[in-house]
């Protein structure tokens, strides 16, 4: 079910910020255009559709990277990709048996796509 624009505010650690910034840089280099966090996460959500998400992989990611921190980030999820974002959120929740905070979903989907060299 598509909705309107959703504005997500997350606070992340320096390590999580670096992961997201590195992904934006990598995506920018691969497209030959500067890419925003929004476009990077949007692309990652679209690419993650065909990828397997294993509970062990999510848990290992969460335990291996400090995610929570004091760096504030706003992400605007627009109607043209909100279904992809929600699908990733639901797949992670189903896989892990619990709803994950947006900070986990955003960082994990970017990491997953980078790890699979799909960014």
C-alpha positions as a Python dict, from the first residue, in 0.01 Angstrom:
ca = {
    (1, 'X'): (0, 0, 0),
    (2, 'X'): (165, 318, -117),
    (3, 'X'): (135, 625, 94),
    (4, 'X'): (251, 981, 84),
    (5, 'X'): (597, 1109, 153),
    (6, 'X'): (748, 983, 478),
    (7, 'X'): (1020, 1183, 653),
    (8, 'X'): (1242, 961, 865),
    (9, 'X'): (1478, 1105, 1124),
    (10, 'X'): (1749, 876, 1253),
    (11, 'X'): (2052, 930, 1472),
    (12, 'X'): (2356, 726, 1381),
    (13, 'X'): (2709, 659, 1502),
    (14, 'X'): (3020, 786, 1329),
    (15, 'X'): (3078, 431, 1196),
    (16, 'X'): (2728, 408, 1053),
    (17, 'X'): (2763, 756, 903),
    (18, 'X'): (3089, 647, 739),
    (19, 'X'): (2920, 336, 595),
    (20, 'X'): (2643, 548, 441),
    (21, 'X'): (2886, 815, 314),
    (22, 'X'): (3110, 551, 157),
    (23, 'X'): (2807, 397, -15),
    (24, 'X'): (2702, 737, -150),
    (25, 'X'): (3055, 787, -283),
    (26, 'X'): (3064, 441, -441),
    (27, 'X'): (2721, 489, -601),
    (28, 'X'): (2826, 834, -728),
    (29, 'X'): (3138, 688, -888),
    (30, 'X'): (2946, 403, -1051),
    (31, 'X'): (2686, 637, -1203),
    (32, 'X'): (2915, 927, -1286),
    (33, 'X'): (2682, 1165, -1099),
    (34, 'X'): (2680, 1288, -742),
    (35, 'X'): (2423, 1083, -550),
    (36, 'X'): (2235, 1177, -234),
    (37, 'X'): (2160, 954, 61),
    (38, 'X'): (1801, 934, -61),
    (39, 'X'): (1899, 814, -406),
    (40, 'X'): (2150, 568, -260),
    (41, 'X'): (1897, 413, -20),
    (42, 'X'): (1630, 413, -292),
    (43, 'X'): (1866, 229, -528),
    (44, 'X'): (1964, -16, -252),
    (45, 'X'): (1599, -95, -174),
    (46, 'X'): (1526, -162, -540),
    (47, 'X'): (1835, -386, -575),
    (48, 'X'): (1762, -576, -253),
    (49, 'X'): (1437, -719, -393),
    (50, 'X'): (1608, -1028, -530),
    (51, 'X'): (1851, -1082, -244),
    (52, 'X'): (1814, -1335, 35),
    (53, 'X'): (1802, -1186, 384),
    (54, 'X'): (1917, -1431, 651),
    (55, 'X'): (1855, -1375, 1020),
    (56, 'X'): (2216, -1458, 1103),
    (57, 'X'): (2334, -1198, 853),
    (58, 'X'): (2116, -925, 1006),
    (59, 'X'): (2217, -1016, 1362),
    (60, 'X'): (2586, -1027, 1266),
    (61, 'X'): (2555, -686, 1100),
    (62, 'X'): (2383, -535, 1405),
    (63, 'X'): (2637, -676, 1648),
    (64, 'X'): (2935, -585, 1430),
    (65, 'X'): (2867, -217, 1368),
    (66, 'X'): (2763, 41, 1625),
    (67, 'X'): (2457, 203, 1471),
    (68, 'X'): (2313, 435, 1733),
    (69, 'X'): (2481, 769, 1783),
    (70, 'X'): (2443, 1143, 1786),
    (71, 'X'): (2463, 1228, 1414),
    (72, 'X'): (2116, 1330, 1292),
    (73, 'X'): (2007, 1233, 943),
    (74, 'X'): (1678, 1302, 769),
    (75, 'X'): (1565, 1073, 489),
    (76, 'X'): (1268, 1156, 270),
    (77, 'X'): (1096, 845, 137),
    (78, 'X'): (873, 949, -151),
    (79, 'X'): (571, 766, -294),
    (80, 'X'): (765, 641, -598),
    (81, 'X'): (980, 413, -378),
    (82, 'X'): (799, 384, -46),
    (83, 'X'): (675, 35, -138),
    (84, 'X'): (1033, -85, -196),
    (85, 'X'): (1141, 60, 139),
    (86, 'X'): (846, -92, 324),
    (87, 'X'): (906, -429, 155),
    (88, 'X'): (1265, -434, 284),
    (89, 'X'): (1146, -335, 634),
    (90, 'X'): (887, -614, 634),
    (91, 'X'): (1132, -875, 502),
    (92, 'X'): (1381, -790, 776),
    (93, 'X'): (1107, -797, 1041),
    (94, 'X'): (976, -1134, 917),
    (95, 'X'): (1326, -1279, 900),
    (96, 'X'): (1426, -1162, 1248),
    (97, 'X'): (1088, -1200, 1415),
    (98, 'X'): (1081, -837, 1529),
    (99, 'X'): (1041, -491, 1385),
    (100, 'X'): (1372, -313, 1337),
    (101, 'X'): (1435, 59, 1381),
    (102, 'X'): (1468, 257, 1057),
    (103, 'X'): (1837, 317, 1133),
    (104, 'X'): (1894, -61, 1116),
    (105, 'X'): (1688, -103, 798),
    (106, 'X'): (1863, 182, 616),
    (107, 'X'): (2216, 82, 716),
    (108, 'X'): (2155, -289, 658),
    (109, 'X'): (2003, -257, 311),
    (110, 'X'): (2287, -30, 199),
    (111, 'X'): (2544, -270, 347),
    (112, 'X'): (2371, -574, 191),
    (113, 'X'): (2368, -426, -157),
    (114, 'X'): (2730, -308, -127),
    (115, 'X'): (2839, -649, -1),
    (116, 'X'): (2674, -812, -302),
    (117, 'X'): (2837, -557, -535),
    (118, 'X'): (2501, -427, -658),
    (119, 'X'): (2546, -62, -572),
}
